[in-house]
């Protein structure tokens, strides 16, 4: 089974005993992407069979095969907005294309069950 997850929200652990200066550093670090004290929450938004996934790859262009074709090797593929822009023109119509068309922020993770 292939599962598609989307980042839905972020949570930053708040510690009341932490000095203000350290809180500011933690907030800054989180904002610039270092992820200090940040937990990402992803939720499953879709799934497809391995056969559907393989058919999608076979009916799509070279970049799709390059970016998404190693799922069986790595069991996980991340798709950020810049990837979606390159994937969409070459991706065949289907579930994943609809999801990518609506990706405005965050990212997707495609996972293959063992």
Buried (B, 14 or more C-beta within 10 A) or exposed (E): EBBBBBBEEEEEEEEEEBEEEEBEEBEEBBEEEEEBBBEEEBEEBBBBEEEBBBBBBEEBBEBBEEBBBEBEEEEEBEBEEEBBEBBBEBBBEBBBBEBBEEBEEBBBBBBBEE
